[in-house]
Amino acid sequence: MSSDEWRLGKQLAEEWVLSANRLNDFDRLVDDWDGLGATAPDQDVVESAKIFLSLKRKQDPESPPSRVLAAPDGSIVFEWQSGSKIVEVEIDAPGRANYMLEEPGKSPRFWTGRF
């Protein structure tokens, strides 16, 4: 393994850890966490998001999410951005993911799946 490959692997691992830590931060959110009336994510949604992240890391270890957010409606959103392509995955209930794919020149696509 070259030093560049080692650095890339280390960087990817750190990005996955940062995403997992961000989810752990959501355990402490309470209602009105944003000062605008946001709903705190339910513990089952947070745990489900942790499972989703773990599955995604096993599936595609070279693509950690670009962002992990708590949404004002109590859901958790993962975002991947590559150039002009955006994939968002919203976890709003245990085991359920709402997907959105946005690519240049195409209408956004939406679908829901179980994991």
C-alpha positions as CSV (number, residue, x, y, z in Angstrom):
1,M,0.0,0.0,0.0
2,S,1.4,3.4,-1.0
3,S,1.5,6.3,1.4
4,D,-1.1,8.0,-0.7
5,E,-3.4,5.0,-0.4
6,W,-2.8,4.9,3.3
7,R,-3.6,8.6,3.7
8,L,-6.8,8.2,1.7
9,G,-7.9,5.2,3.7
10,K,-7.2,7.2,6.9
11,Q,-9.1,10.2,5.7
12,L,-12.1,8.1,4.7
13,A,-12.1,6.3,8.1
14,E,-12.1,9.7,9.8
15,E,-15.0,11.0,7.7
16,W,-17.1,7.9,8.7
17,V,-16.2,8.5,12.3
18,L,-17.2,12.1,12.1
19,S,-20.6,11.1,10.6
20,A,-21.1,8.5,13.4
21,N,-20.2,11.1,16.0
22,R,-22.7,13.6,14.5
23,L,-25.4,11.0,15.0
24,N,-24.4,10.5,18.6
25,D,-24.8,14.3,19.0
26,F,-28.5,13.9,17.9
27,D,-29.1,11.7,21.0
28,R,-28.9,14.9,23.1
29,L,-31.3,17.1,21.1
30,V,-34.5,18.2,22.7
31,D,-37.6,19.7,21.2
32,D,-37.0,23.3,20.0
33,W,-33.3,22.6,19.6
34,D,-33.0,25.2,16.8
35,G,-35.0,27.9,18.7
36,L,-37.7,27.8,16.0
37,G,-39.8,24.9,17.3
38,A,-37.9,21.9,15.7
39,T,-38.8,18.5,16.9
40,A,-36.0,16.4,18.4
41,P,-35.4,13.1,16.6
42,D,-37.0,10.1,18.3
43,Q,-34.5,7.7,19.8
44,D,-35.7,4.9,17.5
45,V,-35.0,7.2,14.5
46,V,-31.5,8.0,15.7
47,E,-30.7,4.3,16.3
48,S,-32.1,3.5,12.8
49,A,-29.9,6.2,11.3
50,K,-26.9,4.6,13.0
51,I,-27.8,1.2,11.5
52,F,-28.3,2.8,8.1
53,L,-24.9,4.5,8.3
54,S,-23.2,1.2,9.3
55,L,-24.8,-0.7,6.4
56,K,-23.8,2.1,4.0
57,R,-20.2,2.0,5.2
58,K,-20.1,-1.8,4.6
59,Q,-21.7,-1.4,1.2
60,D,-19.6,1.5,-0.1
61,P,-16.7,2.2,2.3
62,E,-15.2,4.8,-0.1
63,S,-18.2,7.1,0.0
64,P,-18.9,8.6,3.5
65,P,-21.7,11.1,3.5
66,S,-20.9,14.7,2.8
67,R,-23.3,15.9,5.5
68,V,-25.4,14.5,8.3
69,L,-28.2,16.7,9.6
70,A,-31.1,16.7,12.0
71,A,-34.1,18.1,10.2
72,P,-36.7,20.3,12.0
73,D,-39.4,17.6,11.6
74,G,-37.4,15.1,13.7
75,S,-35.9,13.1,10.8
76,I,-32.2,12.6,10.1
77,V,-30.8,13.4,6.7
78,F,-27.6,12.1,5.0
79,E,-26.3,13.8,2.0
80,W,-23.8,12.8,-0.6
81,Q,-22.6,15.3,-3.2
82,S,-20.3,14.5,-6.0
83,G,-19.9,17.4,-8.4
84,S,-23.4,18.4,-9.4
85,K,-25.0,15.0,-8.4
86,I,-26.7,15.0,-5.0
87,V,-28.2,12.1,-3.1
88,E,-30.2,12.6,0.0
89,V,-31.4,9.9,2.3
90,E,-33.9,10.9,5.0
91,I,-34.6,8.5,7.9
92,D,-38.0,9.4,9.4
93,A,-39.0,6.1,10.9
94,P,-37.2,2.9,12.1
95,G,-36.0,1.0,9.0
96,R,-37.4,3.4,6.4
97,A,-35.3,5.6,4.1
98,N,-36.7,8.3,1.8
99,Y,-34.3,8.8,-1.1
100,M,-33.8,11.8,-3.5
101,L,-31.4,11.8,-6.4
102,E,-30.7,15.0,-8.2
103,E,-28.6,15.0,-11.4
104,P,-27.9,17.9,-13.8
105,G,-30.4,18.1,-16.6
106,K,-32.8,15.6,-15.0
107,S,-35.8,15.9,-12.8
108,P,-35.2,14.9,-9.2
109,R,-36.2,11.3,-8.4
110,F,-37.8,10.3,-5.2
111,W,-38.4,6.8,-3.7
112,T,-38.8,5.1,-0.3
113,G,-37.2,1.8,0.8
114,R,-36.6,-0.4,3.8
115,F,-33.3,-1.3,5.2
